[in-house]
Amino acid sequence: QVQLVESGGGLVQPGGSLRLSCTAARSMFSSYTMGWYRQAPGKQRELVADVTDTLDVYYADSVKGRFTISRDHAKKMVYLQMNSLKPEDTAVYYCNVNVLGVNYWGQGTQVTVSS
């Protein structure tokens, strides 16, 4: 059963913007921290940003000031607004929620930043 579904990836030029969306299938996810990870070819998956159930946020240093994470509990959605994109942001982006030690992942959405 698919628990998380991402959308919004694509090809964008350097300096451009994209907005990723993640739909959660289960309302219970609203009680937990949700995050966005990314994995570039040949690299490990890394945490980009996350947001707690009380809307506290964390950002990786590499995206601070450029990316904004938000969530809408009522809609069971998590968003990642990405501005001033750089080629090094190219990766597959995954939505994540950890529920009592169990990780749930979306299928991923490709973001490619290239001229």
Summary of the structure (lengths in Angstrom):
residues: 115
radius of gyration: 13.3
end to end distance: 37.3
largest distance: 41.9
contacts: 338
relative contact order: 0.32
helix: 7%
strand: 51%
